[in-house]
Amino acid sequence: MASLTAVQGVAGRRVRLHCLAHAGAGVASYRRWPVAAGPGVDVAALVLPGRDSRRREPRLTERAGLLADLLPPLLEAARLGPYALYGHSLGALVAYTLTRALADAGVPQPLFLAVGACLPPHASAALVAAAEHPDELLLPLLDELGSLPKGAAAHPGGLWHRSVLPVLRDDLRLARALRQAALDPVTGGSVDLPLLVFAGSDDPLAVPAALEEWRQWTTGPITVRTVDGDHFFAGADVLPALVGEACRAYEAADAAAAAASASAGGVR
């Protein structure tokens, strides 16, 4: 079962921001987020099996296994105070899937769902469809994204080819399963909360114009923003600053609404 891995930072934050990484990766891209997100935000990363501290665990390729692993700790965290989710690329599909499952479970909802560098579930994603491609077809696609290392590491027998590529392939299989589940009216559909969508200005996989179509996936308010960068812009400081600002703004609005409700209830 997954554990909530807090990224080292300043204690005493009010909103817990759960972050999920892109395919083939651990949580290294979130190391700078605790400082960059600003005050009032406790950045935590959900580590998927098969990488980082969980590298010896079997990787997940199906929705049911994902929920069995990640949902229990989130159900517990949801009852402890305000929280939000951010997912990058594959992590966006994971965050969406968890948000739908949290709603079905009837626990307090996130303040918002934030997704980055990810086409909406109904859109055709060439990389997701390439999970079963032979190396000679898959590697050029990865090279276009800038995720293929230079030199011998990506060659057969190289370190990246042996240790990262198998993880990436299984993550693409998981992404395919999550997209299919999102299109199923029983397991998918729109979320009923604010949705923040972030695009990289130079992202060749999830171009900014295509991310506008996330509007079909929420009944709540939506904000779509483009930030500088390619597909891997989560490591820069601008994104956590924006998401941290949203955490503080939505938490303040939520607290004000709760106070107003309590005040109205006291007036008889």
N, C-alpha and C positions, 0 to 999 in steps of 0.2 A: 504494500500500500504506500502511496506517495506520502512524503512528509513535506511540510511547508518550510522551505529553506529561506530564512531571512537573510537578505544581503546586508553586509555590515554597514552600519550607519548610525546616525544620532537617534537615541531612544526618545520615547515620549510622543510618538505620533498618533494621530487620531484615526486617520483613514488608512486601512491596509490595502495596498495596491498589489494584487497578484499578477505576476507577469509570466508569459509563456513565450518560448523562443521559436525561432525559425527552424526549418527542417535540417537535420544533420548536425544540430548544435546543442550545446548545453546552455547554461545561463550566463556565460561570460559577458554577453552584450549588455547585461543589466548591472554590471559592477559599479558603474558611475552614477546610477540612478538615485541612490539614497541622498546624495548631496545635490544632484542636479534637479531632483523633483521638488526640493524646497521643504519648508517646515510643514508639519502637520500630516506628513505622508510616511507611512512605514512600508517600504518596498520589500516584497517577498517574491520569490521565484518558485514556481512549481516545476520540479525536475522530472522529466519523463524517464521511464526505465530505458536502460541501454546507453547511458551517457553520464558523465560527471561521477558523482558519488554512487550512482545506480548503474554503472556501466556493465556490471556482471548480471543484471537482471534481464529477463526476456523482453524484447521490444514489443510495443503495441502496434497492431495494424487494423484493429476493428473498434467501433464505437463502444460496444459493450465492455470490452476490456479497459478502454480508456476511462469510462465512467466508474467502473469498479475500483480503479486505482486512484483517480483524482477527486472524485466527488465526495467521498466521506470526510476528508479533512476540510473541504470547502463548506460542507454542511455545518460542521462544527464552528468554523470561523464566521459563517454568516450570522450566527446567533450572538456573536460577541461584540459586534459594533459595526459601524459603517465600513464598507469596502467597495472596491471597484476591480475590474479586470482589464488588462491590456494584453493582447496577443499579436505577435508579429509573424506575418506570412502563415506558415502552418499553425503557429500559435494563435492566430486570429480565428481559424476554424475550430481549434480546441476551445478557445475562450467562448466563442458563440455556442458551441455544443454544451459546455458547462452552464452557461447562462440559461439555456432552454431547460436543462435538467434541474437547475435550482428552482426555476419557476414551477416546474411540475411537482417538486418536492414540497412546495408551499412555505419555504423559509424566506426570511427577508431578502429582498432583491439587491443586487449591486446598485450603487449610486448611478453607475453608467457602465456600458461596455465600450471599450476602445479597441479598434483593430487597425493594423498598419500593414502596408505592402501585400495586400491580399485581395484578389478578385472575389466578388460576392459568390455565394455557393452555386447560383444558377449559371454563372459564366463559365465558358470553356477555358480550361487552364492547360496549356500545352505541357508544362513540366509535370503536372500531376498525372497526365495520361502517359508519361514516359517512364513510369516506374518499372515496367517490364522490358524496356528497350535494352538492347545490347549496349555495351560500353561505347561503341563507335557512334551510336546515335545519341545516347544520354550525355556523354561528356561534352560535346559541343554546345548543348543547351546550357549546361552548367557554366561553361566558359563564357557564354554571352552574359550571364548574370554576374560574373566576377567571383564566382564561388569555387573555381577550380584553381588549385595551387600551381605555381610555376615549377618547372623542373621535374625531377624524377619521382617526386612524391605521388603524383597522380598516375604514373605508369603502373602497369600490372606488377604486383609485388612491392610497390612503394608503400610508404606508411599511410598516406591518405587513402590510397586505393584499398588497402587492407582494413583500415580501422574506421574510416569515415563514410566511404561510399556505401557499405552495407547498411549503416544506420540511416543514411539519406534515402536509400531505396525503400526501406520499411516505413520511413516517415512519409514518403510519397504515397505509399499504399494506404497509410492511415488517412492522409488528406483526401484521397479518393473515396474512402469509406465515409468520411464525415460529410463530404459534399453530397453523396448519395442520400445519407440519412437526413440532411437538411431539406432535401426536396420531398421527403416522405411526410405527408400531412400528420402522421402520428408522432414522429420523432423530430420533425423540423418546423418550419414556418417562422414567422416574424417574432421578434422579442418586443416586449412592452416596456421599454425604458429608454433613456437617452442613449444615442449611439454616436460615438466619435470615430471618424474615419480619417486616417492619415496616409498620404501618398508621397512617394519620393519623386522629386521633379525629374530625375533621370532614370527612373526605374523601367527597365525594358520588359519586365514581366507583368507588373500591375501598374499600368499607365494611369495617371491621375484622372483622365476623363472616364475610364472604365469604372473607377471606384465610386463614381456618383451613383451607380446602380445599387449600392448598398441601401439606398432609400427604400427599396422594396422589402427590406428585412427588419424594419422596426415600425411600430405604431406610435412611437414616441418621437421627440425632436431629434434631429440629426445635424451634425456639423461635419463638413468635409474640408480638410485642409491639406495643402501641399507644402512640404518642407524640402529644403535642399538635400540632395543625396540620391544615391541609386537604390537598389533593393535593400541594402543593409544599413539603413539610416538610424536604426535603434541605438547604436553605440554613440551617437553624437549627443550633445547636451540639450539641443533645442527640443527634441521630442519629450524627454522626461520633464522638462520645464513646463511644457504645454499640458501634459497629462497631470502633473502635480498641481498646476493652477486649477484644472478642472476638478480635481479631488477636493480642493479647498472650497471652490465655489459651490459645488453640488452638496457638499457636507453642510455648508452654512445655510443653503436654501432648505435642505432637509431638516436641519435643526430649527430654523425659523418656522417652518410649516408645523413641526411637532409642537413648538411652543404656542403657536396660534391656536392649534387644535385643543391643547390643554386649557388654554385661557378661555376659549369658547365653551368648553365643557364645564368650566367652573362657574359660568354665569347662568344663573337660573332665575 
